[in-house]
Structure formats: structure tokens, C-alpha cells
Amino acid sequence: MVNSTGIGPESFAFISSDGDFTGGSTPSQSQLTFNNRHGFYVTNGVYVLRPEVLESNFYAFRVTGDTKYLDRAAAAVKSFNEFLATPNGFAALNDVTNPSLGLIDDTESFWFAEALKYL
């Protein structure tokens, strides 16, 4: 991920070569700027501790044996420890592109049941 936290957003979109975009409404100027640098733009920057990307990396490693997937898991652990850790556990993040907006006082059960399992 190419944002300041290294954590993926809840949702993002792309602009195709013909100018169509996948994110619903017309992208803002800041989204267009981000898209021009990274090839996608964030439509919802919250991170609620979802496990899907971690799960995909887990299975990709099991199938391919490629250690880049282990490296991605290690990077996720580092980002989680830096941006999601609280004195009592881990919490969701208001905006992965702006961690100064703080944490959400919530930890979903799938964080324990899935996310940590795949790491």
C-alpha cells in the first residue's frame, strides 16, 4: 500500500484508460492527484480490521511458496503494531491515509477469528 500507514482502505477505485471510473461519484481533485501517482484512489479510508487481504496472502504463500507473501505479512504486523495498537489490544483506524484522525473504539471479532489467524 502506498499511504502513510501501509494499511489498505475499506474501499478504493480506479480510472480506466477511457476516463471511466469505478468509484461511484466523480473523484475529487485530491483523489485524482493520488490516482495519478499510484494508479488508484481511496473512496473510503477507514480500516475496520478486515482479514481478506491477509487471507489472500496466506493462501498465495501456501500455494506458491513465494516468500514475498511472508514479507507482506511481516509488513502488515509492523503497520498494525504502529498504527492500531492500544494499551488493551488493537482498534480500527478512522483513515489509513491520515492516522492523526485517530482510532475507532471498536475491535471486530473477525480480527481475532481470522486476521490474527492468517498472520
HELIX and SHEET records of a PDB file:
HELIX    1   1 GLN A   29  HIS A   38  1                                  10    
HELIX    2   2 GLU A   52  THR A   64  1                                  13    
HELIX    3   3 LYS A   68  PHE A   83  1                                  16    
HELIX    4   4 PRO A   99  LEU A  101  5                                   3    
HELIX    5   5 SER A  109  PHE A  110  1                                   2    
HELIX    6   6 TRP A  111  ALA A  115  3                                   5    
HELIX    7   7 LEU A  116  TYR A  118  1                                   3    
SHEET    1   A 2 SER A  11  ALA A  13  0                                        
SHEET    2   A 2 TYR A  41  ASN A  44 -1                                        
SHEET    1   B 2 ALA A  85  THR A  86  0                                        
SHEET    2   B 2 GLY A  89  PHE A  90 -1                                        
SHEET    1   C 2 ALA A  92  LEU A  93  0                                        
SHEET    2   C 2 LEU A 103  ILE A 104 -1                                        
END                                                                             
